[in-house]
Amino acid sequence: MIQFDNGVIKVGRTSDAAARHADHARDASRFGLTITNQWSTPVQNAVAAEDRLLRQLETLGHHTSGREYFRGIPFTVARHVAEGTGIRIEEVSCCCGRCVGTIDFTLAAVALTPATLTEDGKELRAEFRLADGDQITGVLADPDFGESGRYPLRPGRRVEIEFQRWGLDDDTWKVWDLTEQPADR
């Protein structure tokens, strides 16, 4: 898995990750792009693992060119989906056996902004930075973290958030649970 500096993530399988990375870096430079993040690990049954990962990422982001390229997915989220850590997938019953259910994430983050109401007063939003430097906009389900709430969200605080993709149209994420972590001493 690699991420280019324009935010596009490319996933795939190879028997030589170093050579494939070099190929992608060379090709990206032709378009004025660089690789900003990368991750790989050996897996059993790479064909099935790649197919499963592609289906999961399709539920979270937008395809760009080709079935292996995605926009709108933070690298941290894509990496955790590939690793299977910090995620919970609610399976769907279907007839094809290929459908993917709702994917929930529980990941560490840093609050970048306080939780504030949108202009229409319908949503409480905050910005968060995830482990690999990605920034997401979260729609908070708990009004207690808003400006007049009992637990105001403070910028710079480390938090653990449970979230899922809220809408593919505007790249927001629904934050179902938020736990502030102890402040560094």
Sequence and secondary structure as in RCSB ss.txt:
>XXXX:A:sequence
MIQFDNGVIKVGRTSDAAARHADHARDASRFGLTITNQWSTPVQNAVAAEDRLLRQLETLGHHTSGREYFRGIPF
TVARHVAEGTGIRIEEVSCCCGRCVGTIDFTLAAVALTPATLTEDGKELRAEFRLADGDQITGVLADPDFGESGR
YPLRPGRRVEIEFQRWGLDDDTWKVWDLTEQPADR
>XXXX:A:secstr
 EEETTS EE    S HHHHHHHHHHHHHTTT  EEEE     SSHHHHHHHHHHHHHTTSEE SSTTEEES  H
HHHHHHHHT SEEEE    SSS    EEEEEEEEEE S BEE TTSS EEEEEEETTS EEEEEES GGGBTTSS
S   TT EEEEEEEEEETTTTEEEEEEEEE     
